[in-house]
């Protein structure tokens, strides 16, 4: 079983981040969002992959080796996309 732990910080609120995640569809990851005193949000993600057959166990092994790097890039991309969406909504609201 592969377990990955990822972290990021975003300027989005926890509510904005969850709204952005639901746009990408449901997943089996566990997200913990913590509002920070400086107004940012700490994003903590735990991904657990339990293979049920040989192929699934092989994927789990690969995730153990390179998963944090690959999924970490995905998390960074998600954070940037949600922040850009929030910034666009703010700009449209101020017009």
Backbone atoms as SQL, in Angstrom:
CREATE TABLE atoms (id INTEGER PRIMARY KEY, chain TEXT, resi INTEGER, resn TEXT, atom TEXT, x REAL, y REAL, z REAL);
INSERT INTO atoms VALUES
  (1, 'A', 1, 'UNK', 'N', 0.848, -1.167, 0.000),
  (2, 'A', 1, 'UNK', 'CA', 0.000, 0.000, 0.000),
  (3, 'A', 1, 'UNK', 'C', 0.897, 1.234, 0.000),
  (4, 'A', 2, 'UNK', 'N', 0.595, 2.173, -0.877),
  (5, 'A', 2, 'UNK', 'CA', 1.351, 3.423, -0.962),
  (6, 'A', 2, 'UNK', 'C', 0.561, 4.529, -0.281),
  (7, 'A', 3, 'UNK', 'N', 1.220, 5.273, 0.594),
  (8, 'A', 3, 'UNK', 'CA', 0.607, 6.433, 1.238),
  (9, 'A', 3, 'UNK', 'C', 1.496, 7.628, 0.976),
  (10, 'A', 4, 'UNK', 'N', 0.925, 8.667, 0.379),
  (11, 'A', 4, 'UNK', 'CA', 1.668, 9.887, 0.067),
  (12, 'A', 4, 'UNK', 'C', 1.077, 11.024, 0.870),
  (13, 'A', 5, 'UNK', 'N', 1.924, 11.926, 1.310),
  (14, 'A', 5, 'UNK', 'CA', 1.500, 13.091, 2.088),
  (15, 'A', 5, 'UNK', 'C', 2.029, 14.332, 1.383),
  (16, 'A', 6, 'UNK', 'N', 1.127, 15.213, 0.934),
  (17, 'A', 6, 'UNK', 'CA', 1.497, 16.404, 0.167),
  (18, 'A', 6, 'UNK', 'C', 1.036, 17.647, 0.912),
  (19, 'A', 7, 'UNK', 'N', 1.755, 18.752, 0.744),
  (20, 'A', 7, 'UNK', 'CA', 1.402, 20.014, 1.386),
  (21, 'A', 7, 'UNK', 'C', 1.528, 21.153, 0.396),
  (22, 'A', 8, 'UNK', 'N', 0.697, 22.169, 0.579),
  (23, 'A', 8, 'UNK', 'CA', 0.774, 23.387, -0.228),
  (24, 'A', 8, 'UNK', 'C', 0.155, 24.513, 0.580),
  (25, 'A', 9, 'UNK', 'N', 0.387, 25.731, 0.139),
  (26, 'A', 9, 'UNK', 'CA', -0.238, 26.906, 0.732),
  (27, 'A', 9, 'UNK', 'C', -0.875, 27.696, -0.391),
  (28, 'A', 10, 'UNK', 'N', -2.081, 28.204, -0.143),
  (29, 'A', 10, 'UNK', 'CA', -2.804, 28.943, -1.159),
  (30, 'A', 10, 'UNK', 'C', -3.381, 30.226, -0.580),
  (31, 'A', 11, 'UNK', 'N', -3.586, 31.198, -1.432),
  (32, 'A', 11, 'UNK', 'CA', -4.242, 32.435, -1.001),
  (33, 'A', 11, 'UNK', 'C', -5.753, 32.283, -1.002),
  (34, 'A', 12, 'UNK', 'N', -6.268, 31.167, -1.533),
  (35, 'A', 12, 'UNK', 'CA', -7.702, 30.902, -1.531),
  (36, 'A', 12, 'UNK', 'C', -8.167, 30.543, -0.124),
  (37, 'A', 13, 'UNK', 'N', -9.430, 30.810, 0.145),
  (38, 'A', 13, 'UNK', 'CA', -10.006, 30.381, 1.419),
  (39, 'A', 13, 'UNK', 'C', -10.288, 28.886, 1.332),
  (40, 'A', 14, 'UNK', 'N', -10.475, 28.206, 2.473),
  (41, 'A', 14, 'UNK', 'CA', -10.833, 26.789, 2.402),
  (42, 'A', 14, 'UNK', 'C', -12.096, 26.548, 1.572),
  (43, 'A', 15, 'UNK', 'N', -13.070, 27.431, 1.673),
  (44, 'A', 15, 'UNK', 'CA', -14.313, 27.276, 0.914),
  (45, 'A', 15, 'UNK', 'C', -14.060, 27.384, -0.592),
  (46, 'A', 16, 'UNK', 'N', -13.212, 28.337, -0.988),
  (47, 'A', 16, 'UNK', 'CA', -12.883, 28.492, -2.399),
  (48, 'A', 16, 'UNK', 'C', -12.124, 27.273, -2.915),
  (49, 'A', 17, 'UNK', 'N', -11.231, 26.731, -2.089),
  (50, 'A', 17, 'UNK', 'CA', -10.448, 25.577, -2.507),
  (51, 'A', 17, 'UNK', 'C', -11.340, 24.356, -2.696),
  (52, 'A', 18, 'UNK', 'N', -12.250, 24.121, -1.758),
  (53, 'A', 18, 'UNK', 'CA', -13.170, 22.988, -1.883),
  (54, 'A', 18, 'UNK', 'C', -14.049, 23.150, -3.115),
  (55, 'A', 19, 'UNK', 'N', -14.521, 24.373, -3.371),
  (56, 'A', 19, 'UNK', 'CA', -15.335, 24.617, -4.562),
  (57, 'A', 19, 'UNK', 'C', -14.534, 24.300, -5.825),
  (58, 'A', 20, 'UNK', 'N', -13.270, 24.643, -5.846),
  (59, 'A', 20, 'UNK', 'CA', -12.419, 24.332, -6.992),
  (60, 'A', 20, 'UNK', 'C', -12.185, 22.843, -7.149),
  (61, 'A', 21, 'UNK', 'N', -12.023, 22.139, -6.044),
  (62, 'A', 21, 'UNK', 'CA', -11.810, 20.696, -6.112),
  (63, 'A', 21, 'UNK', 'C', -13.038, 19.974, -6.646),
  (64, 'A', 22, 'UNK', 'N', -14.195, 20.412, -6.256),
  (65, 'A', 22, 'UNK', 'CA', -15.407, 19.723, -6.711),
  (66, 'A', 22, 'UNK', 'C', -15.618, 19.923, -8.200),
  (67, 'A', 23, 'UNK', 'N', -15.040, 20.988, -8.791),
  (68, 'A', 23, 'UNK', 'CA', -15.109, 21.178, -10.236),
  (69, 'A', 23, 'UNK', 'C', -14.304, 20.131, -10.985),
  (70, 'A', 24, 'UNK', 'N', -13.283, 19.564, -10.335),
  (71, 'A', 24, 'UNK', 'CA', -12.437, 18.562, -10.970),
  (72, 'A', 24, 'UNK', 'C', -12.970, 17.149, -10.780),
  (73, 'A', 25, 'UNK', 'N', -14.030, 16.989, -10.021),
  (74, 'A', 25, 'UNK', 'CA', -14.645, 15.683, -9.803),
  (75, 'A', 25, 'UNK', 'C', -14.215, 15.073, -8.486),
  (76, 'A', 26, 'UNK', 'N', -14.984, 14.091, -8.032),
  (77, 'A', 26, 'UNK', 'CA', -14.678, 13.448, -6.743),
  (78, 'A', 26, 'UNK', 'C', -13.422, 12.594, -6.849),
  (79, 'A', 27, 'UNK', 'N', -12.748, 12.412, -5.719),
  (80, 'A', 27, 'UNK', 'CA', -11.550, 11.571, -5.712),
  (81, 'A', 27, 'UNK', 'C', -11.446, 10.854, -4.380),
  (82, 'A', 28, 'UNK', 'N', -10.476, 9.944, -4.254),
  (83, 'A', 28, 'UNK', 'CA', -10.262, 9.194, -3.013),
  (84, 'A', 28, 'UNK', 'C', -9.207, 9.797, -2.137),
  (85, 'A', 29, 'UNK', 'N', -8.864, 11.069, -2.306),
  (86, 'A', 29, 'UNK', 'CA', -7.845, 11.734, -1.494),
  (87, 'A', 29, 'UNK', 'C', -8.508, 12.380, -0.282),
  (88, 'A', 30, 'UNK', 'N', -7.741, 12.557, 0.799),
  (89, 'A', 30, 'UNK', 'CA', -8.237, 13.230, 1.998),
  (90, 'A', 30, 'UNK', 'C', -7.549, 14.590, 2.096),
  (91, 'A', 31, 'UNK', 'N', -8.346, 15.643, 2.111),
  (92, 'A', 31, 'UNK', 'CA', -7.829, 17.013, 2.190),
  (93, 'A', 31, 'UNK', 'C', -8.124, 17.596, 3.563),
  (94, 'A', 32, 'UNK', 'N', -7.116, 18.216, 4.172),
  (95, 'A', 32, 'UNK', 'CA', -7.308, 18.983, 5.401),
  (96, 'A', 32, 'UNK', 'C', -6.901, 20.412, 5.081),
  (97, 'A', 33, 'UNK', 'N', -7.841, 21.343, 5.234),
  (98, 'A', 33, 'UNK', 'CA', -7.602, 22.750, 4.913),
  (99, 'A', 33, 'UNK', 'C', -7.628, 23.551, 6.197),
  (100, 'A', 34, 'UNK', 'N', -6.558, 24.310, 6.451),
  (101, 'A', 34, 'UNK', 'CA', -6.432, 25.075, 7.686),
  (102, 'A', 34, 'UNK', 'C', -6.166, 26.532, 7.362),
  (103, 'A', 35, 'UNK', 'N', -7.054, 27.403, 7.816),
  (104, 'A', 35, 'UNK', 'CA', -6.884, 28.845, 7.606),
  (105, 'A', 35, 'UNK', 'C', -5.728, 29.326, 8.474),
  (106, 'A', 36, 'UNK', 'N', -4.787, 30.061, 7.882),
  (107, 'A', 36, 'UNK', 'CA', -3.607, 30.563, 8.568),
  (108, 'A', 36, 'UNK', 'C', -3.834, 32.017, 9.007),
  (109, 'A', 37, 'UNK', 'N', -3.125, 32.470, 10.045),
  (110, 'A', 37, 'UNK', 'CA', -3.294, 33.844, 10.526),
  (111, 'A', 37, 'UNK', 'C', -2.990, 34.907, 9.465),
  (112, 'A', 38, 'UNK', 'N', -2.125, 34.583, 8.479),
  (113, 'A', 38, 'UNK', 'CA', -1.777, 35.564, 7.451),
  (114, 'A', 38, 'UNK', 'C', -2.790, 35.604, 6.307),
  (115, 'A', 39, 'UNK', 'N', -3.897, 34.852, 6.441),
  (116, 'A', 39, 'UNK', 'CA', -4.942, 34.879, 5.433),
  (117, 'A', 39, 'UNK', 'C', -4.820, 33.796, 4.372),
  (118, 'A', 40, 'UNK', 'N', -3.716, 33.038, 4.377),
  (119, 'A', 40, 'UNK', 'CA', -3.568, 31.937, 3.432),
  (120, 'A', 40, 'UNK', 'C', -4.223, 30.678, 3.998),
  (121, 'A', 41, 'UNK', 'N', -4.254, 29.641, 3.201),
  (122, 'A', 41, 'UNK', 'CA', -4.812, 28.359, 3.630),
  (123, 'A', 41, 'UNK', 'C', -3.759, 27.276, 3.442),
  (124, 'A', 42, 'UNK', 'N', -3.492, 26.519, 4.508),
  (125, 'A', 42, 'UNK', 'CA', -2.590, 25.375, 4.408),
  (126, 'A', 42, 'UNK', 'C', -3.395, 24.195, 3.877),
  (127, 'A', 43, 'UNK', 'N', -2.890, 23.562, 2.829),
  (128, 'A', 43, 'UNK', 'CA', -3.551, 22.421, 2.205),
  (129, 'A', 43, 'UNK', 'C', -2.713, 21.185, 2.502),
  (130, 'A', 44, 'UNK', 'N', -3.317, 20.209, 3.162),
  (131, 'A', 44, 'UNK', 'CA', -2.647, 18.963, 3.505),
  (132, 'A', 44, 'UNK', 'C', -3.419, 17.840, 2.832),
  (133, 'A', 45, 'UNK', 'N', -2.742, 17.050, 2.013),
  (134, 'A', 45, 'UNK', 'CA', -3.393, 15.986, 1.249),
  (135, 'A', 45, 'UNK', 'C', -2.744, 14.645, 1.597),
  (136, 'A', 46, 'UNK', 'N', -3.582, 13.659, 1.867),
  (137, 'A', 46, 'UNK', 'CA', -3.100, 12.295, 2.072),
  (138, 'A', 46, 'UNK', 'C', -3.737, 11.422, 0.999),
  (139, 'A', 47, 'UNK', 'N', -2.902, 10.714, 0.259),
  (140, 'A', 47, 'UNK', 'CA', -3.354, 9.817, -0.798),
  (141, 'A', 47, 'UNK', 'C', -2.970, 8.401, -0.379),
  (142, 'A', 48, 'UNK', 'N', -3.943, 7.519, -0.313),
  (143, 'A', 48, 'UNK', 'CA', -3.677, 6.124, 0.017),
  (144, 'A', 48, 'UNK', 'C', -4.088, 5.277, -1.173),
  (145, 'A', 49, 'UNK', 'N', -3.161, 4.500, -1.668),
  (146, 'A', 49, 'UNK', 'CA', -3.417, 3.629, -2.817),
  (147, 'A', 49, 'UNK', 'C', -3.189, 2.198, -2.363),
  (148, 'A', 50, 'UNK', 'N', -4.256, 1.415, -2.338),
  (149, 'A', 50, 'UNK', 'CA', -4.148, 0.017, -1.940),
  (150, 'A', 50, 'UNK', 'C', -4.492, -0.854, -3.140),
  (151, 'A', 51, 'UNK', 'N', -3.479, -1.501, -3.699),
  (152, 'A', 51, 'UNK', 'CA', -3.686, -2.344, -4.861),
  (153, 'A', 51, 'UNK', 'C', -4.409, -3.631, -4.506),
  (154, 'A', 52, 'UNK', 'N', -5.369, -3.995, -5.315),
  (155, 'A', 52, 'UNK', 'CA', -6.152, -5.206, -5.053),
  (156, 'A', 52, 'UNK', 'C', -5.684, -6.387, -5.901),
  (157, 'A', 53, 'UNK', 'N', -4.908, -6.118, -6.950),
  (158, 'A', 53, 'UNK', 'CA', -4.369, -7.189, -7.793),
  (159, 'A', 53, 'UNK', 'C', -2.917, -6.839, -8.118),
  (160, 'A', 54, 'UNK', 'N', -2.282, -7.650, -8.932),
  (161, 'A', 54, 'UNK', 'CA', -0.862, -7.424, -9.244),
  (162, 'A', 54, 'UNK', 'C', -0.635, -6.054, -9.871),
  (163, 'A', 55, 'UNK', 'N', -1.471, -5.707, -10.840),
  (164, 'A', 55, 'UNK', 'CA', -1.313, -4.399, -11.496),
  (165, 'A', 55, 'UNK', 'C', -1.478, -3.252, -10.487),
  (166, 'A', 56, 'UNK', 'N', -2.468, -3.354, -9.626),
  (167, 'A', 56, 'UNK', 'CA', -2.702, -2.320, -8.612),
  (168, 'A', 56, 'UNK', 'C', -1.549, -2.218, -7.632),
  (169, 'A', 57, 'UNK', 'N', -0.961, -3.355, -7.253),
  (170, 'A', 57, 'UNK', 'CA', 0.187, -3.327, -6.339),
  (171, 'A', 57, 'UNK', 'C', 1.412, -2.720, -7.025),
  (172, 'A', 58, 'UNK', 'N', 1.577, -2.985, -8.322),
  (173, 'A', 58, 'UNK', 'CA', 2.696, -2.386, -9.062),
  (174, 'A', 58, 'UNK', 'C', 2.536, -0.861, -9.147),
  (175, 'A', 59, 'UNK', 'N', 1.311, -0.406, -9.407),
  (176, 'A', 59, 'UNK', 'CA', 1.059, 1.042, -9.445),
  (177, 'A', 59, 'UNK', 'C', 1.342, 1.649, -8.081),
  (178, 'A', 60, 'UNK', 'N', 0.936, 0.961, -7.012),
  (179, 'A', 60, 'UNK', 'CA', 1.214, 1.427, -5.654),
  (180, 'A', 60, 'UNK', 'C', 2.710, 1.546, -5.389),
  (181, 'A', 61, 'UNK', 'N', 3.467, 0.572, -5.877),
  (182, 'A', 61, 'UNK', 'CA', 4.923, 0.616, -5.705),
  (183, 'A', 61, 'UNK', 'C', 5.522, 1.794, -6.465),
  (184, 'A', 62, 'UNK', 'N', 5.051, 2.033, -7.684),
  (185, 'A', 62, 'UNK', 'CA', 5.539, 3.187, -8.458),
  (186, 'A', 62, 'UNK', 'C', 5.195, 4.502, -7.760),
  (187, 'A', 63, 'UNK', 'N', 3.999, 4.583, -7.201),
  (188, 'A', 63, 'UNK', 'CA', 3.609, 5.799, -6.479),
  (189, 'A', 63, 'UNK', 'C', 4.501, 6.029, -5.261),
  (190, 'A', 64, 'UNK', 'N', 4.895, 4.944, -4.601),
  (191, 'A', 64, 'UNK', 'CA', 5.783, 5.082, -3.446),
  (192, 'A', 64, 'UNK', 'C', 7.114, 5.695, -3.833),
  (193, 'A', 65, 'UNK', 'N', 7.565, 5.396, -5.061),
  (194, 'A', 65, 'UNK', 'CA', 8.867, 5.881, -5.521),
  (195, 'A', 65, 'UNK', 'C', 8.782, 7.301, -6.067),
  (196, 'A', 66, 'UNK', 'N', 7.831, 7.569, -6.949),
  (197, 'A', 66, 'UNK', 'CA', 7.786, 8.862, -7.644),
  (198, 'A', 66, 'UNK', 'C', 6.492, 9.636, -7.431),
  (199, 'A', 67, 'UNK', 'N', 5.603, 9.097, -6.633),
  (200, 'A', 67, 'UNK', 'CA', 4.282, 9.704, -6.487),
  (201, 'A', 67, 'UNK', 'C', 4.275, 11.099, -5.898),
  (202, 'A', 68, 'UNK', 'N', 5.104, 11.350, -4.880),
  (203, 'A', 68, 'UNK', 'CA', 5.094, 12.680, -4.262),
  (204, 'A', 68, 'UNK', 'C', 5.506, 13.754, -5.245),
  (205, 'A', 69, 'UNK', 'N', 6.497, 13.463, -6.063),
  (206, 'A', 69, 'UNK', 'CA', 6.950, 14.441, -7.054),
  (207, 'A', 69, 'UNK', 'C', 5.859, 14.688, -8.099),
  (208, 'A', 70, 'UNK', 'N', 5.295, 13.610, -8.629),
  (209, 'A', 70, 'UNK', 'CA', 4.289, 13.731, -9.685),
  (210, 'A', 70, 'UNK', 'C', 2.999, 14.345, -9.149),
  (211, 'A', 71, 'UNK', 'N', 2.490, 13.794, -8.044),
  (212, 'A', 71, 'UNK', 'CA', 1.245, 14.315, -7.484),
  (213, 'A', 71, 'UNK', 'C', 1.440, 15.700, -6.853),
  (214, 'A', 72, 'UNK', 'N', 2.643, 15.969, -6.364),
  (215, 'A', 72, 'UNK', 'CA', 2.939, 17.301, -5.831),
  (216, 'A', 72, 'UNK', 'C', 2.837, 18.364, -6.913),
  (217, 'A', 73, 'UNK', 'N', 3.318, 18.037, -8.112),
  (218, 'A', 73, 'UNK', 'CA', 3.182, 18.965, -9.246),
  (219, 'A', 73, 'UNK', 'C', 1.718, 19.165, -9.586),
  (220, 'A', 74, 'UNK', 'N', 0.947, 18.088, -9.512),
  (221, 'A', 74, 'UNK', 'CA', -0.493, 18.189, -9.757),
  (222, 'A', 74, 'UNK', 'C', -1.182, 19.061, -8.720),
  (223, 'A', 75, 'UNK', 'N', -0.774, 18.925, -7.458),
  (224, 'A', 75, 'UNK', 'CA', -1.342, 19.764, -6.402),
  (225, 'A', 75, 'UNK', 'C', -0.977, 21.222, -6.640),
  (226, 'A', 76, 'UNK', 'N', 0.272, 21.496, -6.989),
  (227, 'A', 76, 'UNK', 'CA', 0.686, 22.874, -7.276),
  (228, 'A', 76, 'UNK', 'C', -0.127, 23.460, -8.427),
  (229, 'A', 77, 'UNK', 'N', -0.355, 22.666, -9.453),
  (230, 'A', 77, 'UNK', 'CA', -1.141, 23.109, -10.599),
  (231, 'A', 77, 'UNK', 'C', -2.594, 23.390, -10.189),
  (232, 'A', 78, 'UNK', 'N', -3.142, 22.530, -9.344),
  (233, 'A', 78, 'UNK', 'CA', -4.512, 22.724, -8.850),
  (234, 'A', 78, 'UNK', 'C', -4.610, 24.008, -8.037),
  (235, 'A', 79, 'UNK', 'N', -3.646, 24.234, -7.152),
  (236, 'A', 79, 'UNK', 'CA', -3.637, 25.451, -6.331),
  (237, 'A', 79, 'UNK', 'C', -3.601, 26.682, -7.233),
  (238, 'A', 80, 'UNK', 'N', -2.723, 26.688, -8.233),
  (239, 'A', 80, 'UNK', 'CA', -2.608, 27.836, -9.139),
  (240, 'A', 80, 'UNK', 'C', -3.899, 28.056, -9.923),
  (241, 'A', 81, 'UNK', 'N', -4.523, 26.970, -10.378),
  (242, 'A', 81, 'UNK', 'CA', -5.780, 27.084, -11.132),
  (243, 'A', 81, 'UNK', 'C', -6.893, 27.669, -10.273),
  (244, 'A', 82, 'UNK', 'N', -6.989, 27.204, -9.028),
  (245, 'A', 82, 'UNK', 'CA', -8.036, 27.708, -8.132),
  (246, 'A', 82, 'UNK', 'C', -7.777, 29.166, -7.784),
  (247, 'A', 83, 'UNK', 'N', -6.523, 29.525, -7.534),
  (248, 'A', 83, 'UNK', 'CA', -6.205, 30.927, -7.242),
  (249, 'A', 83, 'UNK', 'C', -6.528, 31.819, -8.436),
  (250, 'A', 84, 'UNK', 'N', -6.204, 31.374, -9.644),
  (251, 'A', 84, 'UNK', 'CA', -6.486, 32.156, -10.847),
  (252, 'A', 84, 'UNK', 'C', -7.997, 32.341, -11.027),
  (253, 'A', 85, 'UNK', 'N', -8.735, 31.299, -10.761),
  (254, 'A', 85, 'UNK', 'CA', -10.202, 31.361, -10.854),
  (255, 'A', 85, 'UNK', 'C', -10.740, 32.372, -9.835),
  (256, 'A', 86, 'UNK', 'N', -10.211, 32.320, -8.608),
  (257, 'A', 86, 'UNK', 'CA', -10.653, 33.239, -7.561),
  (258, 'A', 86, 'UNK', 'C', -10.275, 34.679, -7.901),
  (259, 'A', 87, 'UNK', 'N', -9.051, 34.861, -8.437),
  (260, 'A', 87, 'UNK', 'CA', -8.613, 36.211, -8.822),
  (261, 'A', 87, 'UNK', 'C', -9.497, 36.766, -9.948),
  (262, 'A', 88, 'UNK', 'N', -9.880, 35.902, -10.893),
  (263, 'A', 88, 'UNK', 'CA', -10.766, 36.323, -11.984),
  (264, 'A', 88, 'UNK', 'C', -12.132, 36.715, -11.478),
  (265, 'A', 89, 'UNK', 'N', -12.635, 35.986, -10.494),
  (266, 'A', 89, 'UNK', 'CA', -13.945, 36.311, -9.920),
  (267, 'A', 89, 'UNK', 'C', -13.889, 37.638, -9.160),
  (268, 'A', 90, 'UNK', 'N', -12.783, 37.865, -8.462),
  (269, 'A', 90, 'UNK', 'CA', -12.600, 39.128, -7.732),
  (270, 'A', 90, 'UNK', 'C', -12.554, 40.300, -8.716),
  (271, 'A', 91, 'UNK', 'N', -11.806, 40.125, -9.814),
  (272, 'A', 91, 'UNK', 'CA', -11.673, 41.191, -10.806),
  (273, 'A', 91, 'UNK', 'C', -13.015, 41.482, -11.462),
  (274, 'A', 92, 'UNK', 'N', -13.784, 40.459, -11.757),
  (275, 'A', 92, 'UNK', 'CA', -15.097, 40.651, -12.386),
  (276, 'A', 92, 'UNK', 'C', -16.056, 41.336, -11.415),
  (277, 'A', 93, 'UNK', 'N', -15.913, 41.038, -10.137),
  (278, 'A', 93, 'UNK', 'CA', -16.789, 41.638, -9.130),
  (279, 'A', 93, 'UNK', 'C', -16.477, 43.087, -8.843),
  (280, 'A', 94, 'UNK', 'N', -15.244, 43.504, -9.133),
  (281, 'A', 94, 'UNK', 'CA', -14.866, 44.898, -8.860),
  (282, 'A', 94, 'UNK', 'C', -15.148, 45.825, -10.035),
  (283, 'A', 95, 'UNK', 'N', -15.595, 45.252, -11.159),
  (284, 'A', 95, 'UNK', 'CA', -15.878, 46.072, -12.347),
  (285, 'A', 95, 'UNK', 'C', -17.207, 46.769, -12.242);
